[in-house]
Amino acid sequence: MSSEDIVEVLVQLSGGTELLFGNTRQLTIKLDKIADKRCDLQQLIDCLKTDHLKERPELFVIGNTVRPGILVLVNDVDWELLGQLQYQLKHNDRVLFISTLHGG
């Protein structure tokens, strides 16, 4: 597989999401482009859930998306403005997951 078939993104975790990933605040994720040579946020979330999430998946995902209360920013832009799960990742994108939920 050539480097043209890979998208590398920086994932940052904050606000408590890092605890679900073994206290990791930053991950570099390499994703294979799918058949149509695209790579979207859905693929990234699936990869994080399957390969990197260490505990309590219900606090990170619900169904096939992040649970309500987790803010997702791509290059400092709210993912809701970018098409959410369908956003096509580009090489060196920075994706930040911040939990806005706090227990007491």
C-alpha positions in Angstrom: 0.0 0.0 0.0 1.4 3.4 -1.0 1.4 6.5 1.1 -1.3 7.9 -1.2 -3.6 5.2 0.2 -3.1 6.4 3.8 -4.5 9.4 5.6 -2.6 10.3 8.8 -4.5 12.4 11.3 -3.7 13.8 14.8 -6.3 12.9 17.4 -6.4 15.0 20.6 -8.5 14.0 23.6 -9.5 16.4 26.4 -12.1 17.1 29.0 -12.2 13.5 30.3 -12.2 11.7 27.0 -8.5 11.0 27.5 -9.4 8.8 30.5 -11.2 6.4 28.2 -8.1 6.0 26.2 -5.7 5.1 29.0 -4.9 8.7 29.9 -3.7 9.4 26.4 -4.1 12.9 25.3 -2.8 12.6 21.7 -2.8 9.8 19.1 -1.5 9.7 15.5 -3.8 7.6 13.5 -3.1 6.2 10.1 -6.3 5.2 8.1 -6.5 3.3 4.9 -8.5 5.0 2.2 -11.5 2.9 1.3 -12.4 1.7 -2.2 -13.4 5.1 -3.5 -10.1 6.6 -2.1 -11.8 8.5 0.7 -11.5 8.5 4.4 -14.2 10.0 6.7 -14.8 10.8 10.3 -17.0 7.7 10.6 -13.9 5.6 9.7 -11.9 7.4 12.3 -14.4 6.9 15.1 -14.7 3.2 14.2 -10.9 2.9 14.4 -10.8 4.7 17.8 -13.5 2.5 19.2 -12.1 -0.7 17.9 -8.3 -0.2 18.3 -7.7 2.5 21.0 -10.6 2.8 23.4 -9.5 1.2 26.7 -12.7 1.4 28.9 -16.3 2.4 29.1 -17.1 2.7 25.4 -20.6 3.9 26.2 -19.1 7.1 27.4 -17.5 7.8 24.0 -19.8 6.3 21.4 -23.5 5.6 21.0 -24.4 3.5 17.9 -22.0 4.6 15.2 -21.3 8.1 16.4 -19.9 10.0 19.4 -22.3 10.3 22.2 -24.0 13.7 22.9 -21.9 15.8 25.2 -18.7 15.2 23.2 -17.6 18.2 21.1 -15.7 17.3 18.0 -13.5 19.9 16.3 -11.6 19.3 13.0 -8.8 21.9 12.7 -10.6 24.0 15.3 -14.0 23.9 13.4 -17.1 22.3 14.9 -17.7 19.1 12.9 -21.4 20.0 12.7 -20.4 22.7 10.2 -18.3 20.2 8.2 -20.9 17.4 7.7 -20.2 15.4 10.9 -19.5 11.7 10.1 -19.3 12.3 6.4 -16.5 14.8 6.6 -13.6 13.6 4.4 -10.4 13.6 6.4 -7.3 15.1 4.8 -3.7 14.2 5.6 -2.5 16.0 8.8 -6.0 17.0 9.9 -6.3 17.6 13.7 -9.4 16.1 15.3 -10.2 17.1 18.9 -12.7 15.3 21.1 -13.7 17.2 24.2 -16.2 15.9 26.8 -18.5 18.6 28.0 -20.1 16.3 30.6 -18.8 16.4 34.1 -19.8 14.2 37.0 -20.0 15.3 40.6 
